[in-house]
Amino acid sequence: MVLNWSAATPPVLGYVVDYAPDLNTPFTNRLTADLVTGTSWTDPDAGRRRGQYLVRAAALETTGSGSFINLSQGVIAAP
């Protein structure tokens, strides 16, 4: 399965893709070890997945306490 999405408003470092077998299960299965820098990703194991994917943008946030990666709420896609 190929996931395509629109680019998030800058500044964005990249995107993460998570997976859940159904909408009643948390999206705790990270499918991308590294940030995806483009706006598409192909799941190499798509044939065995029947649940939902969650794509979230990752942005670097800096506060008085330091910096951290902030993930957006995301967009859900089903095969």
N, C-alpha and C positions, 0 to 999 in steps of 0.2 A: 504494500500500500504506500502510495506517495501522498504525503501531507503538504499542502501549500497554504500559505497565509500571507496577509498583507503586512508590510513592515510596520513596526511600532514607531511611535514618535520618538525621535532621538532625544537624549543619547541612550542608546541601547548597546550593551556588550554582545548580545546574542540571545538565543532562545534555548529553553529546555523542553524536552518531550517526556511526559509521564504517561502511565497507562493504568487503567483499572478494568477488571473483568466485567463490571457492571456499575451503574450509577449509584448503587447502595454501598459501594466499597470505596474507601479513600484512594486517591491517586498517589500511591506510595511507591510505585514501581518506576524508577527513573530509567528511561530507555537510552538516553544520550549521556555518555560519560563526560563529554566536553560540550561547551556551548556550541550550538549551531549558528553559524554566522550569516547564513543566507535565509531565504524565506521558503525553503522547502526541505523535506527530509524523507528518505525512503526507509521503511521498516524492513530490515532483512528477514525478520521472522513473522511477517504479516500473515502468512498462511495458517499459523497456529493461534492467532489472536482473534477474538470475537467481541471484545469489549470496546471501551472508549479511550481515545487519546486526549491528552490535555497539553496544549502548547502555551508556554508562558514566556514573556519577555523578561530578560535579566538586565537590570540597570544598576550602576554603581551610585550609591547614595553616600554623601558625606555630611556628617553632623559634627557638633562640638565634641561628641564622645568618640568619634572615629568614623571609619568607612565600613560599608557593608553592601552585599549584593541584595537588591530588593527585587522579588519576583512579582509580576503582575498577576491578576486574578486568572487570566487565561481564557482560552477558547477551547471548547470540547468538540471533537470530531469522532464520528462513529464510522466503522467500515461499511 
